[in-house]
Amino acid sequence: MLKTGAEIIIECLLEQGVDLIFGYPGGTILNVYDALYKYSGKIKHILTSHEQGASHAADGYARSTGKVGVCFATSGPGSTNLTTGIATAYMDSSPVVFISCNVGEDLLDRDSFQEVKMVSITKAITKCNYLVKDINKLADIIREAFYVAQNGRPGPVVIDILKNVTAETCEYNYKKPDENFNKRRHATYVNRATYTDKWSALNEEDIDLAVKMINESKKPLVVCGGGVVLSRAHKELYQFVEKIDCPIAYTVMGCGGYDGEKQKSTGLLGMHGTQSSNIAVANCDLLIVIGCRFSDRVALNRNTFAKQAKILQIDIDRNEIDKNVITTHHVIGDAKRIIEVFNKKINKAEHKQWIDFVLSFPTETEYEFSDKNLNPKQIAKVVKDIVPKYSIVTTDVGQHQMWAVQHFNYHYPGQLITSGGFGTMGFGLGAAIGAKIGNPDKIVLHITGDGSFRMNLNELATEKYYNIPIITLIYNNQVLGMVRQWQNIIYNKHFSETVLDRGPDFVKLAESFGLVGKKVTNENELKIALIDAVESKTGYVINCIIDKDEMVRPMVGVGSDITDFLIK
């Protein structure tokens, strides 16, 4: 069947089961939007306020649903506005396909209006990317892009298509997606895109040695990383922990990979990890790390990290093995498959004395109460009392992010959506929009700080226009809280450019967008506002006043031993 390049793009998206796109149109991508108009009954498009908001929305949709997110943008500033969102997805291994259109071939490499080399710009922040100059390759490139984005270690892919390609015509034939897709390597640039898929055969010798290490361990500790969440291996991991009877810590990206309410959970590990988790790492004899890359926020000092333990790393990406921390042994493959095999082969164990020792240390921080404002524990308490247990939480980046990890419990993969690797302020609202559209029956709570919220608050317009009922909870201390905390502890209280004692009035701002806004300073006010927000099912902004010098505790200094707490 003869179709234009623009029509082929939409047809290929339909092949992949895509029914939702986030984006923002412009001159070079108009042919695609014209085709989208003709297919409006089959694919829904969400017009965000800014391309960065679209990128985060597609990412939030992907993380919360397990599907591939899709984002459109035009050339020049339209496509470069995606780069923060692309990098965010890359660092957290989120499967998003970004489709941009560039100038026509006759204008290429002439510094034409809104021409930009997206392939060059996104080399370091994509699994792979494509510059499409030939319409006859367009369909296969889109198919390959979706395969790469979701296969093996997930991640973002960029397809940059010349405008003339979207107008030209060629034969199109429907093809059903196939997990055994023939890898044609049409990519212009490949980065971290090993085509090893999750169905690849596991190395039996590696498995058997790992099982031997687990069976021989007297003080094992499991670390649940983002790979468990991406693999949706939470049920298998629970069975594993119960069988070997050991404590389990998690990284920020691992939240939801193991139910935080379970008794063996020790909480967050690393710079702001609990005393229980960090001390367990220092005293275990076997550290079983699943889907975690040992970032500098986890293994703060690589030379002393888990120095008494053998380290067993399970990861789908061979490039992560021994990159940051040298392991004793490793197994390469999909976390879910490997844990399933472990559960069949390992012995049932009992480590009560070891668990009691680890859990004798605090798994949560206590805070002082004040009549003038709220503290993080109070906010978490009210949220847990009012907001349904299985609601989705998105966050921005800063103190509020750490408090959301430390004081809330996450029960399933995709329940917490946060920027762990790239640390993107302004991520949360766009991600909440994507998560809510992908999960219409669940409440979505967007937790943010006053600094982060300012970054992309224009997406409140998107929330209102599409009637997306998101509850935004602002931890408002009128400062850049995490930066101020470092200035307080490390920089001799030199509070350089971190004070945010300025507008807007967040309540009036919410109302100006047609949403509800409330300011709260105590538990009762927060309780009333949250009950109303949950019951009203409308967009809601709750401005929670907290002290400007409230800190995330515990805290371990950069480069320090994991038990060398600056504050507890």
C-alpha positions as CSV (number, residue, x, y, z in Angstrom):
1,M,0.0,0.0,0.0
2,L,1.4,3.4,-1.0
3,K,1.7,5.8,1.9
4,T,3.6,9.0,2.8
5,G,6.5,8.9,5.3
6,A,4.2,10.7,7.8
7,E,1.6,8.1,7.4
8,I,4.1,5.3,7.7
9,I,5.3,6.8,11.0
10,I,1.7,6.6,12.4
11,E,1.1,3.1,11.0
12,C,4.3,1.8,12.6
13,L,3.3,3.3,15.9
14,L,0.0,1.5,15.6
15,E,1.9,-1.7,14.8
16,Q,3.7,-1.3,18.2
17,G,0.4,-0.9,20.0
18,V,0.9,2.8,20.6
19,D,-2.3,4.7,21.4
20,L,-0.8,7.8,23.1
21,I,1.8,10.4,22.1
22,F,3.1,13.4,24.0
23,G,4.5,16.3,22.0
24,Y,4.6,19.8,20.6
25,P,4.3,20.6,16.9
26,G,6.4,22.9,14.7
27,G,7.3,23.5,11.0
28,T,9.4,20.5,10.2
29,I,7.0,17.9,11.8
30,L,3.8,19.3,10.4
31,N,3.4,16.6,7.8
32,V,3.4,14.1,10.7
33,Y,0.8,16.1,12.7
34,D,-1.3,16.3,9.5
35,A,-1.2,12.5,9.3
36,L,-1.9,12.3,13.0
37,Y,-5.1,14.4,12.4
38,K,-6.3,11.7,10.0
39,Y,-5.6,9.0,12.6
40,S,-7.1,10.9,15.6
41,G,-9.6,8.2,16.4
42,K,-6.8,5.6,16.9
43,I,-4.0,7.6,18.6
44,K,-4.5,10.2,21.3
45,H,-2.0,13.2,21.4
46,I,-1.3,15.2,24.6
47,L,-0.2,18.8,23.8
48,T,2.1,19.8,26.7
49,S,3.2,23.3,27.6
50,H,6.8,22.7,26.7
51,E,8.8,19.9,25.0
52,Q,10.6,19.1,28.2
53,G,7.2,18.5,29.8
54,A,6.3,16.1,27.0
55,S,9.6,14.2,27.4
56,H,9.0,13.7,31.1
57,A,5.4,12.7,30.5
58,A,6.4,10.1,28.0
59,D,9.0,8.8,30.5
60,G,6.5,8.8,33.4
61,Y,4.0,6.9,31.2
62,A,6.7,4.3,30.4
63,R,7.9,3.8,33.9
64,S,4.4,3.4,35.4
65,T,2.9,1.1,32.7
66,G,6.0,-0.9,31.5
67,K,5.2,0.2,27.9
68,V,7.3,2.3,25.6
69,G,6.6,6.0,25.8
70,V,6.5,8.1,22.7
71,C,7.3,11.8,22.3
72,F,7.2,14.1,19.2
73,A,9.0,17.4,18.7
74,T,10.0,19.6,15.8
75,S,13.5,20.6,14.8
76,G,15.8,23.2,16.4
77,P,14.8,24.4,19.8
78,G,11.9,22.0,19.8
79,S,14.2,18.9,19.7
80,T,16.9,20.4,21.9
81,N,14.3,21.0,24.5
82,L,13.9,17.3,24.7
83,T,17.5,16.6,25.7
84,T,17.1,16.9,29.5
85,G,14.2,14.4,29.3
86,I,16.2,12.1,27.0
87,A,19.2,12.2,29.5
88,T,16.8,11.6,32.4
89,A,15.4,8.5,30.7
90,Y,18.8,7.3,29.7
91,M,20.3,7.4,33.2
92,D,17.3,5.5,34.7
93,S,16.9,3.1,31.8
94,S,13.4,4.1,30.8
95,P,12.1,3.0,27.3
96,V,11.1,6.1,25.4
97,V,11.1,6.6,21.6
98,F,11.7,10.3,20.8
99,I,10.7,11.2,17.2
100,S,11.8,14.6,15.8
101,C,11.8,16.0,12.3
102,N,14.7,18.0,10.8
103,V,14.9,20.3,7.8
104,G,14.7,18.9,4.3
105,E,17.7,17.3,2.6
106,D,18.2,20.3,0.4
107,L,18.6,22.5,3.5
108,L,20.8,20.0,5.5
109,D,24.2,21.1,6.6
110,R,23.6,24.8,5.5
111,D,22.8,26.2,9.0
112,S,19.2,26.5,7.9
113,F,16.5,27.9,10.0
114,Q,16.0,25.6,13.0
115,E,18.4,23.0,11.7
116,V,20.2,21.1,14.5
117,K,22.2,17.8,14.5
118,M,20.2,15.8,17.0
119,V,22.1,12.6,16.3
120,S,25.4,14.3,17.4
121,I,23.8,16.0,20.3
122,T,22.2,12.8,21.7
123,K,25.0,10.4,21.2
124,A,25.9,10.2,24.9
125,I,22.3,10.0,26.2
126,T,20.6,7.4,24.0
127,K,20.9,3.7,23.6
128,C,21.0,4.5,19.9
129,N,19.8,7.0,17.4
130,Y,18.8,7.4,13.8
131,L,18.9,10.0,11.1
132,V,16.4,9.0,8.4
133,K,17.2,10.2,4.9
134,D,15.6,7.4,2.9
135,I,11.8,6.7,3.1
136,N,12.4,3.1,2.2
137,K,14.2,2.5,5.5
138,L,11.7,4.5,7.6
139,A,9.4,1.6,8.7
140,D,12.2,-0.8,9.6
141,I,14.0,1.9,11.6
142,I,10.9,2.7,13.7
143,R,10.4,-1.1,14.3
144,E,14.1,-1.5,15.3
145,A,13.9,1.6,17.5
146,F,11.0,0.1,19.6
147,Y,12.9,-3.2,19.8
148,V,16.0,-1.5,21.1
149,A,14.2,0.8,23.5
150,Q,12.5,-2.1,25.4
151,N,14.9,-5.0,24.9
152,G,17.7,-5.9,27.2
153,R,18.5,-2.9,29.4
154,P,15.8,-0.5,28.4
155,G,16.5,3.1,27.4
156,P,15.6,6.0,25.1
157,V,16.0,6.0,21.4
158,V,16.0,9.1,19.1
159,I,14.7,9.0,15.5
160,D,15.4,12.2,13.6
161,I,13.6,12.3,10.2
162,L,14.2,14.7,7.4
163,K,11.1,16.7,6.5
164,N,11.2,15.6,2.8
165,V,11.0,12.0,3.9
166,T,7.7,12.7,5.7
167,A,6.2,13.9,2.4
168,E,7.6,11.3,0.0
169,T,5.7,8.0,-0.7
170,C,6.6,4.4,-0.8
171,E,5.1,1.0,-0.3
172,Y,4.1,0.1,3.3
173,N,3.2,-3.4,4.5
174,Y,2.1,-4.1,8.1
175,K,4.4,-6.2,10.2
176,K,3.6,-7.7,13.6
177,P,6.1,-6.9,16.3
178,D,8.3,-10.0,17.1
179,E,10.6,-10.5,20.1
180,N,12.9,-12.4,17.7
181,F,13.2,-9.3,15.5
182,N,16.0,-9.3,12.9
183,K,18.5,-6.8,14.2
184,R,19.4,-4.8,11.1
185,R,21.5,-2.1,12.9
186,H,20.1,0.8,11.0
187,A,21.2,3.0,13.9
188,T,23.4,6.0,13.1
189,Y,25.0,5.8,16.5
190,V,24.9,2.9,19.0
191,N,25.6,3.5,22.7
192,R,25.0,0.9,25.4
193,A,22.7,-0.9,22.9
194,T,24.0,-4.4,23.3
195,Y,21.3,-6.5,21.6
196,T,21.5,-9.3,24.2
197,D,17.9,-9.8,25.1
198,K,16.3,-11.0,28.3
199,W,15.6,-14.4,26.7
200,S,19.3,-15.1,26.1
201,A,20.6,-18.3,27.7
202,L,22.0,-18.0,31.2
203,N,25.5,-19.2,32.0
204,E,25.0,-22.3,34.1
205,E,28.4,-22.2,35.7
206,D,27.9,-18.6,36.8
207,I,24.5,-19.6,38.3
208,D,25.9,-22.6,40.2
209,L,28.8,-20.6,41.7
210,A,26.3,-17.9,42.7
211,V,24.1,-20.5,44.4
212,K,27.0,-21.9,46.2
213,M,28.0,-18.5,47.6
214,I,24.4,-17.9,48.7
215,N,24.1,-21.3,50.4
216,E,27.4,-20.8,52.3
217,S,26.7,-17.3,53.5
218,K,26.0,-16.7,57.2
219,K,25.2,-13.0,57.0
220,P,23.7,-12.3,53.5
221,L,22.3,-8.9,52.5
222,V,20.3,-8.2,49.4
223,V,20.3,-4.8,47.6
224,C,17.3,-4.2,45.4
225,G,18.2,-1.9,42.5
226,G,16.3,-0.4,39.6
227,G,16.8,-3.6,37.5
228,V,14.3,-5.4,39.7
229,V,11.7,-2.7,39.1
230,L,12.4,-2.7,35.3
231,S,12.1,-6.5,35.2
232,R,9.0,-6.5,37.4
233,A,10.7,-9.1,39.5
234,H,9.1,-8.1,42.8
235,K,7.3,-11.4,43.5
236,E,10.3,-13.5,42.7
237,L,12.5,-11.3,44.9
238,Y,10.1,-11.6,47.8
239,Q,10.3,-15.4,47.5
240,F,14.1,-15.2,47.3
241,V,14.5,-13.1,50.4
242,E,12.1,-15.3,52.4
243,K,14.0,-18.4,51.3
244,I,17.5,-17.2,52.3
245,D,16.0,-15.3,55.3
246,C,18.0,-12.1,55.1
247,P,17.6,-8.3,55.4
248,I,17.1,-6.3,52.2
249,A,18.0,-2.7,51.4
250,Y,17.1,-0.8,48.3
251,T,18.4,2.1,46.2
252,V,16.2,5.0,45.2
253,M,15.5,3.4,41.8
254,G,14.9,0.1,43.6
255,C,11.8,1.4,45.5
256,G,8.9,-0.9,44.8
257,G,11.1,-3.8,43.8
258,Y,10.5,-5.1,47.3
259,D,7.6,-4.1,49.5
260,G,8.9,-1.5,51.9
261,E,6.4,-2.5,54.6
262,K,7.8,-6.0,54.9
263,Q,9.7,-6.8,58.1
264,K,13.0,-7.6,56.5
265,S,13.3,-4.3,54.7
266,T,16.0,-2.0,56.1
267,G,15.2,1.0,54.0
268,L,17.3,3.2,51.7
269,L,21.0,2.5,51.2
270,G,23.8,5.1,50.6
271,M,24.4,8.8,51.2
272,H,21.0,9.2,52.8
273,G,20.5,5.6,53.7
274,T,19.3,4.3,57.0
275,Q,21.7,3.4,59.7
276,S,20.3,-0.1,59.5
277,S,21.0,-0.5,55.7
278,N,24.5,1.1,55.8
279,I,25.6,-0.8,58.9
280,A,24.3,-4.0,57.3
281,V,26.6,-3.4,54.2
282,A,29.6,-2.9,56.5
283,N,28.9,-6.1,58.4
284,C,27.5,-8.6,55.9
285,D,29.6,-11.5,54.5
286,L,27.8,-11.7,51.2
287,L,26.3,-8.7,49.4
288,I,23.8,-9.8,46.7
289,V,23.3,-6.8,44.5
290,I,20.5,-7.1,41.9
291,G,20.1,-4.5,39.1
292,C,22.2,-1.9,40.8
293,R,25.2,-0.1,39.2
294,F,26.9,1.0,42.5
295,S,26.5,4.7,41.8
296,D,28.5,7.3,43.8
297,R,25.4,7.9,45.9
298,V,25.4,4.2,47.0
299,A,29.1,3.2,47.0
300,L,30.4,6.5,48.3
301,N,33.9,5.2,48.9
302,R,34.6,2.3,46.4
303,N,37.6,1.2,48.4
304,T,35.8,0.6,51.6
305,F,32.4,-0.4,50.4
306,A,31.3,-3.8,51.8
307,K,35.0,-4.5,52.5
308,Q,34.2,-7.5,54.7
309,A,31.9,-9.1,52.2
310,K,32.0,-11.1,49.0
311,I,30.0,-9.2,46.4
312,L,27.7,-11.0,44.0
313,Q,26.3,-8.7,41.3
314,I,23.3,-9.6,39.0
315,D,22.8,-7.3,36.1
316,I,21.5,-7.4,32.5
317,D,24.2,-5.0,31.3
318,R,27.7,-6.5,31.2
319,N,29.2,-3.0,31.0
320,E,28.0,-2.4,34.6
321,I,30.1,-5.3,36.0
322,D,33.2,-4.2,37.9
323,K,32.7,-0.6,36.6
324,N,32.3,1.1,40.0
325,V,32.9,-1.7,42.5
326,I,34.9,-4.9,41.9
327,T,32.8,-7.9,42.4
328,T,33.7,-11.4,43.7
329,H,31.3,-13.0,41.2
330,H,28.5,-11.9,38.8
331,V,25.7,-13.3,36.7
332,I,24.6,-11.6,33.5
333,G,21.0,-11.6,32.6
334,D,17.4,-10.5,33.3
335,A,16.8,-10.1,37.0
336,K,13.5,-11.9,37.0
337,R,14.8,-14.9,35.2
338,I,17.9,-15.2,37.4
339,I,16.0,-14.9,40.6
340,E,13.5,-17.6,39.4
341,V,16.5,-19.9,38.8
342,F,18.0,-19.1,42.2
343,N,14.7,-19.8,43.9
344,K,14.7,-23.3,42.5
345,K,18.3,-24.1,43.4
346,I,19.1,-22.4,46.7
347,N,18.7,-24.0,50.1
348,K,16.1,-22.8,52.6
349,A,18.1,-20.9,55.3
350,E,17.6,-19.3,58.7
351,H,19.5,-16.1,59.7
352,K,17.4,-14.7,62.6
353,Q,20.4,-13.5,64.7
354,W,21.8,-11.6,61.7
355,I,18.4,-10.0,60.9
356,D,17.9,-9.0,64.6
357,F,21.3,-7.4,64.6
358,V,20.7,-5.4,61.5
359,L,17.2,-4.3,62.5
360,S,18.4,-3.2,65.9
361,F,19.6,0.0,64.2
362,P,17.1,2.7,63.1
363,T,15.4,2.3,59.8
364,E,13.8,5.7,59.9
365,T,14.7,9.2,61.3
366,E,12.7,11.0,64.0
367,Y,12.0,14.7,63.7
368,E,11.2,17.5,66.2
369,F,7.6,18.8,66.1
370,S,6.8,22.5,65.7
371,D,3.5,24.5,65.9
372,K,4.6,26.9,63.2
373,N,5.2,24.4,60.3
374,L,5.2,20.8,59.3
375,N,8.1,18.4,59.3
376,P,8.7,15.6,56.7
377,K,7.5,12.8,59.1
378,Q,4.3,14.6,59.8
379,I,3.6,15.0,56.1
380,A,4.3,11.4,55.4
381,K,2.1,10.3,58.3
382,V,-0.9,12.3,57.0
383,V,-0.3,11.1,53.4
384,K,-0.2,7.5,54.5
385,D,-3.4,7.9,56.5
386,I,-5.4,9.6,53.7
387,V,-4.0,8.7,50.3
388,P,-4.8,5.1,49.1
389,K,-1.9,2.7,49.7
390,Y,-1.3,1.8,46.1
391,S,-1.3,5.3,44.7
392,I,1.5,6.3,42.3
393,V,4.0,8.8,43.5
394,T,6.2,11.0,41.3
395,T,8.8,13.3,42.6
396,D,11.2,16.1,41.6
397,V,14.7,16.2,42.9
398,G,16.0,17.5,46.3
399,Q,15.2,17.0,49.9
400,H,11.6,16.2,49.3
401,Q,12.7,13.4,47.0
402,M,14.7,11.8,49.8
403,W,11.9,12.3,52.3
404,A,9.5,10.6,49.9
405,V,11.9,7.6,49.6
406,Q,12.7,7.5,53.4
407,H,9.2,7.9,54.9
408,F,6.8,6.4,52.4
409,N,6.5,2.7,51.6
410,Y,6.4,1.4,48.0
411,H,4.7,-1.9,47.3
412,Y,5.1,-2.6,43.5
413,P,7.3,-1.6,40.6
414,G,6.4,1.7,39.0
415,Q,4.7,3.0,42.1
416,L,7.6,5.5,42.7
417,I,8.6,7.5,39.6
418,T,11.7,9.7,40.2
419,S,14.8,10.9,38.5
420,G,17.5,8.9,40.3
421,G,20.5,9.0,37.9
422,F,20.3,12.5,36.3
423,G,18.7,14.3,39.2
424,T,16.3,16.4,37.1
425,M,14.5,19.2,38.9
426,G,11.2,19.7,37.1
427,F,10.7,16.1,36.3
428,G,7.8,15.3,38.6
429,L,4.8,17.1,37.1
430,G,5.3,16.0,33.6
431,A,6.0,12.4,34.9
432,A,2.8,12.6,36.9
433,I,0.8,13.6,33.8
434,G,2.1,10.6,31.9
435,A,1.6,8.3,34.9
436,K,-2.0,9.4,35.5
437,I,-3.0,9.0,31.8
438,G,-1.4,5.6,31.8
439,N,-3.1,4.6,35.1
440,P,-6.4,6.5,35.1
441,D,-7.8,4.4,38.0
442,K,-5.0,5.3,40.4
443,I,-4.4,8.4,42.3
444,V,-1.2,10.1,41.4
445,L,0.6,12.2,44.0
446,H,3.3,14.6,42.8
447,I,5.7,15.4,45.5
448,T,8.0,18.4,44.9
449,G,9.9,21.2,46.5
450,D,9.4,24.9,45.9
451,G,12.6,25.1,43.9
452,S,11.8,22.1,41.7
453,F,8.2,23.1,41.2
454,R,9.2,26.4,39.6
455,M,11.1,24.6,36.9
456,N,8.1,23.2,35.0
457,L,5.0,24.5,36.7
458,N,3.7,25.6,33.3
459,E,2.5,22.0,32.9
460,L,-0.4,22.9,35.3
461,A,-2.0,24.2,32.1
462,T,-1.8,20.7,30.6
463,E,-3.2,19.2,33.8
464,K,-6.2,21.5,33.7
465,Y,-6.9,21.4,30.0
466,Y,-7.0,17.6,29.9
467,N,-8.7,17.3,33.3
468,I,-5.9,15.2,34.7
469,P,-6.5,15.1,38.5
470,I,-3.0,15.2,40.0
471,I,-2.4,16.1,43.6
472,T,0.8,18.2,43.9
473,L,2.3,18.4,47.4
474,I,5.0,21.1,47.8
475,Y,7.5,20.9,50.6
476,N,8.0,24.6,50.8
477,N,11.0,25.8,52.8
478,Q,11.7,28.9,50.6
479,V,15.2,27.7,49.9
480,L,17.0,25.3,47.6
481,G,16.9,22.8,50.5
482,M,19.4,20.2,49.5
483,V,22.0,22.7,48.4
484,R,21.4,24.7,51.6
485,Q,21.9,21.6,53.6
486,W,25.3,21.1,52.0
487,Q,26.1,24.8,52.6
488,N,25.0,24.3,56.2
489,I,27.1,21.3,56.9
490,I,30.1,21.6,54.6
491,Y,30.4,25.2,53.5
492,N,30.4,27.0,56.9
493,K,26.8,28.3,56.5
494,H,27.7,30.3,53.4
495,F,24.1,30.4,52.0
496,S,25.1,31.7,48.6
497,E,22.2,32.1,46.2
498,T,19.9,29.4,47.7
499,V,17.2,31.6,49.3
500,L,13.9,31.5,47.4
501,D,11.9,34.1,49.5
502,R,10.0,35.3,46.4
503,G,6.9,34.6,44.4
504,P,4.8,33.1,43.2
505,D,2.0,32.5,45.7
506,F,1.5,28.8,44.9
507,V,-2.2,28.9,46.0
508,K,-3.0,31.8,43.7
509,L,-1.0,30.3,40.9
510,A,-3.0,27.0,41.1
511,E,-6.2,29.0,41.0
512,S,-5.0,31.0,38.0
513,F,-4.8,27.8,36.1
514,G,-8.3,26.7,37.2
515,L,-7.0,24.3,39.8
516,V,-7.5,24.2,43.6
517,G,-4.8,25.6,45.9
518,K,-4.4,25.3,49.6
519,K,-1.7,26.4,52.1
520,V,-1.1,24.2,55.1
521,T,1.1,24.6,58.2
522,N,0.0,21.7,60.5
523,E,-1.3,18.2,60.3
524,N,-4.9,19.0,60.7
525,E,-4.9,21.5,57.8
526,L,-3.0,19.0,55.6
527,K,-5.5,16.3,56.5
528,I,-8.5,18.5,55.5
529,A,-6.8,19.5,52.2
530,L,-5.7,15.9,51.3
531,I,-9.2,14.5,52.0
532,D,-10.7,17.1,49.8
533,A,-8.1,16.5,47.1
534,V,-8.7,12.8,47.0
535,E,-12.5,13.1,47.1
536,S,-12.8,16.0,44.6
537,K,-10.8,14.2,41.9
538,T,-9.6,17.5,40.5
539,G,-6.1,19.0,40.0
540,Y,-4.9,20.1,43.5
541,V,-1.9,22.0,44.7
542,I,-1.1,21.8,48.5
543,N,1.6,24.2,49.7
544,C,3.1,22.6,52.9
545,I,5.2,25.0,54.9
546,I,8.3,23.5,56.4
547,D,11.4,24.9,58.2
548,K,14.1,26.2,55.9
549,D,16.8,24.4,58.0
550,E,15.1,21.0,58.0
551,M,17.6,18.4,56.9
552,V,17.6,15.0,55.2
553,R,18.9,12.6,57.8
554,P,21.0,10.5,57.9
555,M,23.7,11.8,55.7
556,V,27.1,10.4,54.7
557,G,29.7,12.7,53.1
558,V,30.9,12.3,49.6
559,G,33.8,9.8,49.4
560,S,33.3,8.7,53.0
561,D,32.8,5.2,54.3
562,I,29.2,4.2,54.2
563,T,28.9,4.2,58.1
564,D,30.7,7.5,58.6
565,F,27.5,9.6,59.1
566,L,27.8,13.4,59.1
567,I,24.4,13.6,60.7
568,K,22.1,10.8,61.9
